[in-house]
């Protein structure tokens, strides 16, 4: 459910860059591949958490820090 968030299909670019300042991990994904995997209507804020295989994913006291690098500028 999007709850007013932008959707993955709204991402401004062909390559999606995600990184985490907490653990130092980063990665790049083709937008069309992410849309095929999650759907164009998937809420944009949910995508980094769905991709991260982080033990903090469900820990709301120390949440995962995965973020869109290109959108953080």
C-alpha positions in Angstrom: 0.0 0.0 0.0 1.4 3.4 -1.0 -0.2 5.6 1.6 0.5 8.8 -0.5 4.1 7.9 -1.3 5.6 7.9 -4.7 5.6 4.6 -6.5 8.6 2.7 -7.8 7.3 3.5 -11.3 7.8 7.2 -10.5 11.6 6.8 -9.9 13.5 9.4 -11.9 16.1 7.3 -13.7 17.0 4.0 -15.2 19.4 2.9 -12.5 18.5 2.9 -8.8 21.3 3.4 -6.3 20.8 2.4 -2.7 23.3 2.6 0.2 23.3 2.4 4.0 25.4 4.7 6.1 25.0 2.3 9.1 26.5 -0.8 7.6 28.4 0.6 4.6 26.6 -1.6 2.0 25.5 -0.3 -1.3 24.2 -1.5 -4.6 22.8 -0.5 -8.0 19.7 -2.0 -9.6 18.1 -1.5 -13.0 14.7 0.1 -12.5 13.0 -2.2 -15.0 14.3 -5.2 -13.1 12.9 -3.8 -9.8 9.6 -3.0 -11.4 9.4 -6.6 -12.7 10.2 -7.9 -9.2 8.1 -5.6 -7.1 5.6 -3.9 -9.4 5.4 -0.3 -10.6 2.9 0.5 -7.8 5.2 -0.6 -4.9 5.7 2.3 -2.5 9.1 3.9 -3.1 10.0 4.0 0.7 9.5 0.2 1.0 11.9 -0.8 -1.8 15.2 -0.3 0.0 13.9 -2.3 3.0 12.6 -5.1 0.8 16.0 -5.3 -0.9 18.1 -5.1 2.3 19.0 -8.4 3.9 19.7 -6.5 7.1 19.1 -7.8 10.6 17.8 -4.3 11.5 15.0 -4.5 9.0 12.3 -5.1 11.6 14.1 -3.4 14.6 12.3 0.0 15.0 14.7 1.0 17.8 17.7 0.7 15.5 16.2 0.7 12.0 17.9 -0.2 8.7 19.5 2.8 7.1 19.1 1.8 3.5 18.2 4.8 1.4 18.1 5.9 -2.2 21.4 7.6 -2.8 20.2 9.6 -5.9 17.2 11.0 -4.1 19.1 12.0 -0.9 21.1 14.7 -2.8 
